[in-house]
Amino acid sequence: MGNPTAESREHSQGQSPRPGPAKIWSVSEPPFAGFQPVDTEGYKRSSPETTIVIDNGSSTVRAGWSFDKAPRVSLPPLMARYRDRKLSRTFAFMGSDVYSDGTARGQAKNVYDPGTNVVNNWDVMEGVLDYIFVKLGIEGGAGNVERPILMTEPVANLGYSRKTMTEILFECYGAPSVAYGIDSLFSYRYNGGRTGLVVSSSYTSTHVIPVINSNALLSHATRLSWGRFQGAEYLLKLLRLKYPGFPGKISEPQADDLVREHCYISQDYQQELDSYLDWEGLEERDHIIQHPFTEQIIPQKSEEELARQAEKRKESGRRLQEQAAKMRLEKLIRREQELEYYKNLQSRISDTTKKEAKRLLEVDDFDDETQLEKKIRDMEKSIRKARNKDLGDDQEETVEPTFPLLEIPDDQLDEEGLKQKRQQRLLKSNHDARARAKAEKEKEKARLAEEERLDAERRENDLSGWVAERRAARQALVQKMRERERLKADLGNRKSLASQMRMKSIANLASDSPSRKRRRGGDEDTFGADDADWGVYRTIATGDQSDDDEEEDLGTALKTIEAQLLKHDPSFTEDSTREAQTDWSKSLVHAFRYGPWPYDPESQRQAHQVHLNVERIRVPEVVFQPAIAGLDQAGIIEIAADIVTQRVSDSPQKGDLLKDIFLTGGNTLFQGFEERLRNELRAVLPANAPLTVRQARDPILDAWKGAARWSAEPESKQAFVSRAEYMEKGGEYMKDHACGNSSA
């Protein structure tokens, strides 16, 4: 990933005074667990009464025996199956094995629809169950399991889903008996709970369930459609908005890991959000996630190679100079020969008749002798200039042009003379215009020199007054630039005053145009005859406040004044310049995207980095404020308060619910979750109300452990549906127990 020392040195030389980041995290690799051997030890220890316990979670399916302390098999509910045409074989991958093969990863299918906890893909479900029973070493006859099965299910599971699962377990696997239960209630029971409020926030949803005397009041339970899956998806959306051109790709499992490892619950969300991007302490709050990248390798050349290349370039330049000199010499020789030819032509014309002279001129594309003379003068001037350039003398001899025909009256000239006189008058006008422009330029140069002299004299005599004037001029330029920026921003808003004035100008232009077609010979449009007419386009483009002064280069003038202040005003430093004050690397947007560190767009390392700052508290906050993610539901505080104060308000054990608020599920593992829930519940409940909030010993595994302990108890056998009962009453039949969906 590179050298941290070099990176720290790079940052220290940049605009930020801070050293480089102390730690950079990397995205996790795909969760491939490798080959899992078949565990036959549990099956050998089991008896026909031993229950197979399956926690059918939407993120991880866990299975084991009722006498186990922890599940023996854990896998994500994924399956991939594809056929290799070259080998003529069909391959099937289960669980994390799908991440071991690129083709399998692309063909992976989930047991559940994304974001739900209701089984939807039954082929994949059968594949997951096959994998579990094989890894548990079950060797039943005729492919039957021959062991009771206890499986967890979501709150208020659909009847069709339970019926289909029951049919598969009885018909496909030959289970002798089957029972179902709610994972969060198993966890609550495992942690010794009898009466309380169960807050279960897991992978796809959050439930708040009141429990009185070990019986769940499911009719008063409430579901919030938000879990760790939605949090990871929400983080991906935020990152796509934050880095629309991010060259890498963060997968859903990687986003899930980012949420779990970097997010936490804020105790005062709004207050912390307002100050989260403050420069002070941002280096600790900003977590940098490095995505894999390939750095561009710039080959380093030795001094000998550099010297050899320099000599080679010098030799090549010398050859080019020689070739250019040779070409100039050849061109000069051709011009001298051509000049000699035209001079000979001029002498022949002077010694012959007018008719013959005209014929000779027409042969060489000349209309008269004047054009021939002009051609000879131009060639002499060009040849003289080329010779002076070869000799290193670029000074040109300026010859004042003469216009003799302008002094001769028109009546003394023939038609050809009048024509030449008009040409000389035009040439004289051009010559005079150039002379006036040159004089004005020299005058302006002298004026600027005089202003510089007076400015230097003013600075020497009254430095404080000069500095005050320079600062006032700088402030005026800055204010003008701000006004232009504000006006440009207002033009983007069609409801702003500037935009309305612009539309008014366009409407006035339209009203000034004739309403009917002009007739032939009618009045002509004179727009553009006056230079001021064209100012309307500038008004429409930039607003009414635009004038000729706005067209000057404000940036250049500002830099000139700031350069003078930097040189002569000790209190004016580099940090006082507008460029430093408007440095985008210190802006809120830069802190949001890149933290307190400078950003180099050419660096592949930084282009493949993701900065998590505000997202660390924004993503888990949705459980308390679902509206920030666009979820039209109440948060868990409102849900819990409504259950306690409204739904079970008539129960004599209402106060006992508040004495045991139980947290379970992987989405409650965020740092500060328990404290935030306690503090906010205390704020909405009566001041003297007893309140105890506790978390499961293992919010992830306690559901399976509670199910295993419950299935090992003798009284749990009455809650299992036997195969005979299934054959008699159908797949919809279920038995009531304290941890099941049929509990009142």
N, C-alpha and C positions, 0 to 999 in steps of 0.2 A: 504493500500500500504506500510505500514511500518512507522517507526519513523524517521523523518528527522534528529533529533538530533543525533540519533545513527549512521545514515548514514554519517553525517558530521564528527563525531568522527572517524568513520572507515576510511574515506578518509584522515583525518589529520594524522592518524597513518601509512598510506601507503606511497608510493613513491612520491606522489604529495604533494607539500607544500600547495596547495590551499584547502580551505574548500570544503564541498560538494556542489553540484549544488543548486543554489538558487531556481530554479523552475523546476518541471518535469511535462510535459504535458501528457495527457492520450488520447488514441484514442476515437473517438466519438462513441456513441451507434448508432444502426440502426435508421434512421430518421422516426420513427413511430410517427405520429401526433395524434393518438387516434381517437375516433369517432367524425365525423363531422356532425352536425345536418343539416337537410334540411332548406334552407333559402327561405322562401316564400314571404318575404317582398318585394324583388325586383320585382318578377313576378306580385305582386298585384299593384305595382306602374307603371309597364310598360304598354305600349299600343302596338297595332299591328305595329306601326312605330318604336318602340324601338329596337335597335340592340343588339344581343348577340355577345359580342366581345371575341374571343378566340385567345390567343397567343399560337400557337401550337409549343412550344419550344422543343428541343431535350433533355433537362434536366428537365424542368418543364413546364407543361401545365397550363395556367392561363385563367380564364374565369370570366366574369362579364357582367354587363349591361352598355350601353353607357353613362348613367348618373352617374355611379359610379366614385369615386375618386381613387379607388384601386380595384383589382380583388377580387371577393368573394370566388372563388374556386381556389386552387393551389394543384397540385399533380404531382408526377413524372409519365411519360408515361409507367406505368407498369401494368400488369394484370397477375393474377395466378388463374387457375381453376383446381380443382381436385375433385375426387369423393371418399368419405369416405365409404369404403365397410362395415364397422361395423354399421354405421348409415344409410347406403343406401341413402346418400344425396350428392349432388354436391355443393361444396363451390366455390365462386368466390371472389377474393380480388382485389381491385383496388388501384392504387397509392401507398402511403406509408403503406397502410394496409397489403401489402404482407410481411412486416417485422414483423408483429405481430404473424406469425405462421411459424414454422420451415419448414413444408411441403410446404406451399405456397411460402416461400422464394426460395426453390429449384425448384419450378415449374414456377417461375416468367419469363415473356416474355416481351420484350420491343417493343414499336411501331416501333422503328427505328433499323436498323442494327447498330452494335457497331461502333462508330466513324463517322456516317453519319447523315445528317439531312433530308433525304428523307424517307417518310413513306414506310414501307415494310410489316408490319404485320397488315393487315386490320381488322382482328378479334379483336385484341387488341385495334385498333383505335376506332372501334365501341363500345367496352367496356368502353373506356375512355370518349367518347361522351355521352354514356348512363349515366355514373356517373355524368358528368357535368350537364346534363339537369335535372337529379333527384335532385341534390344538389341545383340547382337554383330554384327548386320548380315549374318547368314548368308543367302545367296541360292542355296541348292541347288535343283536341278531337281526337279520333282514334289514339292516340299515336303520333300525329304531334306536331312539335315545334311551328309553327304559329308565328314565329318571324324571322326577317332578321338576317343573320349570317355573321359576318366579321371574317375571319381567316387569320392569318399570315402564310407566306410560305417562304422558303429559296430563295436566289437569283438564278435566272435561274432554277426554279423548273421544273422537268420533266413534259412533257405534259401528260403522262400516269398517273402520281401521281395526278395531279390536276384534270384530268378527273374522276378518280375513286373517289376522295374526293367529287367532285361535284355530282356524281351519288348517293353517300351515303346520302349526305345532302338533296337532293331533293327526292329521291326515298324512303329512309329508314325513314327519319325524317320529310318529308313534309315541308321543309323550303320554305317560300314564295319567298325569294331572297337570293343570296349569292354573296360575294365579297372577293377578296384576296388582300393582300398587303405584302410588305417586312418590317420585324420588324425594322431593323435599320433605314429605311427611315421614318417610323412612329415616331421613337425616335428623329430623327433629326428635323422633322417638329414640334414635341411637344416642343423642346427646341429653337424654333424660327429661325431655319436655313433656308436660301434660296439658297445661293451659297457657296459651300465649299467642303471639302474632308472628306467623312465619313469613319472612321476607326472602323469597327465593329468586335470585337473579342469575340466570344461567346463560347458555349460549345463544338462544333464540328468543327468549322472553323473560319477563319478570312477573312474579305472582306474589300477591299478598293474601295470606290465608289465615283466618282466625281459627284457633283450635281451643276447644273447651272440654276438659276431662278426656283428653286423648282422642276426641272426635272432631274431625275437621268440618267446619260449617262452609261447605263448598258453595252453597247458595249465596253466601256473602263474600266469596273470594273474588278478587279483581285481577285482571291480566293487563300488563303493560307490554306492548309489542316492541320491546327493545331488550337486546342482550349483547353479548360480546360480538356476535356475527354482525349485527347492525352497526356496532361501534367500529369494527374494522372496515366495513363498507363505507361508513361515514368518513373515516380517516382517509380512505383512498380518494373520495370525492374532494375533500378539502385539499389534499396534496395535488390532485389534478388541476384544481383552480389556482393553487399557489405556484405550481411549476408546470405550466401548460406545454413547455417544450422539453420536459425531462426526457433524456435519451434512453433511460433504462425502464424497466417494468417491475413494479412491486406486486407480487402475487398476493392472493387473499391469505394464505397461511403466514406469509411474512408480515402483512399488515396486522394480522391477529397478534403476532408476537410483539410488534411495535406497541400496540395498545396495551398489552399485558405488562410489558417491561418499562414503558416510559410514561404512561398516564397515571394520574392520581386525582383524588377528589379535593377540590378547593374548599376550604372552610368558609370563605366569603368570596363567592365567584365574581361578582361584579367589581368589587374593590380590587381583587387581584388581577382581573382582566384589564382594568384601567391602567395599572402600573406594570403589567407583565413585560412590555417591550421597552421599559425605561433602560437607559444605557447602564446605569449602576446595577451590577449583579446579573446582567443578562447572560454573561458567559457561563454562569452556573445553571440558569434556567433553560438555556438553549442547548438542546441535544443534537449533535450532528450524526446523521446516519450515512455511512459510506456505502454506496452501491458499487458493485464490481465495475471496473473500467480498465481500459488499455491506454496507458500513457504514450503520447507520441515521443518516439525516440529520436533525438537530434544528435547525429554523429558529431563527436568532438574531434577536431583535426589538430595535429601537432604543429609546432612552430615551423618545422621544416616544410610541411605541406603548405602551410599558409604562405611562407616566403616563396615557395616554388610557384604557387598559384599567382601571387602578386607579380613575380617576374614574368610569368606567362602573359598576364594581362598587360603588363607594360610593353612587352615585345609585340603583342597583338596591336596595341595602340600605336606603336611606332610604325608598324607596317601599314596601318590604316592611314597614318599621316603621310607616309611616303606615297601611297597610292593617290591620296587626295591632292598632294602637291603635283604629282605627275599629271593627273587629270586637269588641274587648273592650268598647268603649263600648256598642255595640248589645246585646251579651250582658248587660252590667250593667243596662241599661234593662229588658230583658225579665225579668231576675231581680227587679228592684224592683217591676215590675208584678205578677209572680207572688207576691212577698211581700205586697203590698198586698191581693191577692185572698185569700190564706190568713188574713191578719189580719181581714179583713171576715168570712170564714167563721167564725173563732173568736168574734167578737162576736155573730154571728147565733146560733151554737150556745148561747152563754150566755144568750140572751134567749128561747129556745124550749123546748119540752118535750123529755123524754128521747127519746121515740119519733121526733120530728121531727129531733132532733140526730143520732140514729143513722142516719136516712135520709140526712141531708146528708153525714155522714162516709163512708158507703158509696158515695155518688155520686163522691167524690174518692178512693176506694180507701184509706180510713183505717179501721182497726178500732176505734180509740177516740181520745179527746182527747189522750192521751199521745203518740201518734204524730204528731198534728197539731202539738203543742207542740214536739216534737223536730224536725220539719220546719222550723218557723218559726225555731228557734234555729240550725239548720244554715245556713239561707239567710241569716240576719242575719250569721253569722260569715263566710260566703263573700263576701257583699257588702262587708263591712267590710275583708276581706283584699284584695279587688280594688281598692277605693278607695285603701287604703294603698300598694299596689303602683304605682298610677298616680301617686301623689304622691311616690314614691321612698322610702317608709318601709315596710320589710319586717318591722318589729318587730310581732309579734302579741301581743295582749293575752291573757295567760294567765288564764283564769278557773278557779278551783278548783271542781271539780264537787262537788255535794252529793248526799247519799243519805238523805233524811229518813225514808223508810219503814223503814230498817234499825233505827231506834230504837223503832219501834212493835211491840208484841207481836203474834204471829200471830192470837190470839183476838180482837183488836180490828179485824181487817181482813176484808173480804169476799173472795169468790173473785177478783174483779178486782184487789183490792189485793194479795193474795198473789202473784198473777202479776207485778205490777209490782215487788213486793219482791224476787222472785227475779231479775228483770232488773237491778235496782239492785245486788244482791249480786254478780252476774257483772261488772257494770261496775266496781264497786269493786275486785274482785280484779284485773282488768286494769290499773286505774289504779295500784294498789299495786305490781304487778309491774313496770310501766314506771318507777315511782319508784325501786324497788330497783335496777333495771338502770342507771338514770341515776346513782344514787349510787355503784354499783360502778365505773362508768366514770370518774366523777370521782376516785374513790379510786385507781384504776389510773393515771390521768393524774398524780395527785399523787405516786404511788410512783415512776413513771418520771422525773418531774422531780427527785425527791429522789435517785434513783440517778444521774442526770446530774450533779447538783450534787456528790455524793460522788465520782463518777468524775473530775470536773474538779479537785476538791480533791486527790484522790489523785495525779493527774497533775502538779499544780503542786508538791506536796511531794516526790514521789519519781518522777521521770520515768523513770528506768531500770527501776525495779520495775514501773511501769505498762506500759512497752513490753514487758517480759518477759511479763507476764500477757496482754497483747493477742496477742503472738506465739504463746504457748501455746494460747490460745483459737482462734486461726486454724489452728494445726496440728491441733488436735482436729477442727475442722470439715472440713479438707482430708482427714484420715484417714477421717472418716465418709463423705465423698463418694466416696472411693476404694473403701471397703468396699461401698458400694451399687453402684458401677459393676462391681466384681469379682463381686458376687453376681448382678447382672443378666446378666453374661457367662456365669457358671457355669450359670445356669438354661437357657441355650441349649444346653448340653451334657448330654444325658440321662444320661451316666455320672458326672457330677460329684456331689459330696456334697450340694450345695444342691438339685439336681434330684431326687436320691433322697429327701431329706427332704420335698420338696414332694409327691412321689408317696406317701410314707408318710402325710402328712396327708390326702390325698385318700382313701387306703385306710381310714384311721381314720374318716373321715366316712361312708364307705359301710358300715363295720361297725357304726356307731352307729345306722343306720337300721333300722327293724323289718323282719324277714325275711318277714313275712306281712301280708296286708292287714288294716287295722284294721276291727274290727267296728263296726257302728253303735252309737253310745253309748259306745264304748270310750275309752281315754285319748287326749287330744288332744295334738298336737305343740306343745310350748311353746318351740320354737326362735325366738329373736328377742325373747322377753319380757325378757331381760337384754341390755343394750347390748353386753356383752362377747362375746355369741354371734357378732356380726357380724365380729369380728376374725379369724375363721377364713378369710374370703375374702381378707383382706389377707395372711395367712400363706401361702395357696396362691399368691397372685399374686406376692409378692416374697420369700418365704422366711421362716424362723422368726425371723430377727434383726430383722424389722420390728416396730416398736412405735409408740406415739404420738409419740415424739421424732423418728422417721424421717419423719413426715408434715409437719414444719415446712419452711419454705422455707430450705434450707441455703444456696442461692445468695445470697439477700438478706442473710442474716446474715453470710456471708463478705465480701460487698462492703462492708457497713457497717464491719466490723473493718478491712478493708484501706484504706478511706477514712480512718479514724482514724490508721492507721499512716502513710499517705502524708502526712498533715497534720502529724504530730508526731514521726515517726521519720525522721531524715535518711538513714539507711542503707537504708530501705525505699523502693524506687523503683518505677516503672511496670513494669520488667522483673521485679520480684519478685512481682507479682500472679499469681494462678493463671491468669487469662485469658491473660497473656503467656506463662507457662510451658507452657500447653497449647495454644498457637497452632498450629492445624493447618497453617498455611502453612510451618512449620518442621519438619513431620513427614516421615518417610521416604516416605510415600505421596505427599505433595505434591511432594517432590524428584523422585520417580519420574515423576509425571505432568506437572509444570509446571516442573521445574528449580528454580534458586535465585531465581526471580522471583515476585512476588505475582500472584495470578490474580483477574481481575475477571469474574465470570460474565455480566455484562451486556455485555461487549465482544465484538463480532462478530469482531474481529481475533483475540483470544485463543481464542475458541471454535473457530476454524478453524485453530489451530496444533497441530502434532504435535511432541513433544519426543523426540528420539532420544538415549538415554544408554546404558542397559544393553544395549539391542538392538544397539548398534554392535559389541560384542564377542560377544554371545550368538549372533547369526545365523551368522557365519562359523566359530564354534567347533564347529559340528556336524560339520564334516569331521574334526575330531580326536576329538570325543566325540559320536557319533551318538545316544547314549541321551538327551541332553537334549532332543531333538526327538521322542523316542518311536520312534527307528529301531533295530531289533534287529539291528545289524551292528557289526562292529569298525571302529575309526577307521583312518586311513591309517598311523599309526605302528605299530599292531599288525599291519596287513596287510603293510607293508614289512618289519617285523622277522620275521614268519612266513615270508615268501618267502625272505629271506636266510638265516635260521638253520635253516629246516626244509626247504623245498621244493627249494632248489638247494644244500643244504649239502654234497652230494657232488661238486659241480662244481668242477674245479680253478680256475675263474675266478670263484669266489664273491667273493673279495676285490676283483676288478675292478668288480663291481656297485656296491660302496660308493664307489668312486672317481669315479663319474659318476652321481649321482642327478639326473635331469633333470626340470624342471618346465615344463609347457606347459598351455595352455588358459586361457580368460579368468577362470576362478574361482581361479587362482593369483596373480592380480594384486593381491590384498589386501596392504596394507602389513604387513610382518612375517611373511608366509607362509614365506619361505625361511629366515629366522632361527629361527622356531619349529620347523620341520621338522628343521633341523640340530641344534638343541639337544636335542630329544626323542629323535631317533635316537641321538645320542651317549650319552644316558642308558641306552638299552636294549641297546646294542652293547658289545662288549669295549672296554676302555679304550684299547688299542693299535691298534684297528681303524682303517684309513684311511677318511676320510669327506670327500666333496666334493659339495656341493649347488650346482647352478647352474640358472639360469632361461633359457628361450628368449629370443633377441634380441627377438622379437615373439610373445608367447604366443598371440596371436589370429590373425595372418596367416601365421605360419611353416608351418602345416599346408598352406595353399594353395600357398605358395612352394615348399615341399618337394615337393609333388605335381607342380608345374610343372617343377621342375628334373629330377625323376626321369623324367617323361614325355618330356623332351627328350633323354635319354640313349639311345644306340642299343640297349643291351642291354634296355631296358624294353619294346621292341617284342615280345619273346618272351612277355611276360606278358599281352598283349592277346588277347582271344578274337575271332577274325574272324567275319564273317557266315557264311562257309561252315561253320566249326566249330559255330556256333550252330545252323544248319539241320541239321547232322549229329548233334550230340550233345545238343541241347536247352538250355533256359535254366539248368539246374542246373550245367552245366559251367563250371568256372573253372580258371585256371592259377595255379600257385604262384609267389610272389615274396616278397622279404624284407619288404615292407611290407603284405602282404595277410593276409587271415584264414586262409589255408591254410598259413601258415608254421608249421613244427613247433616 
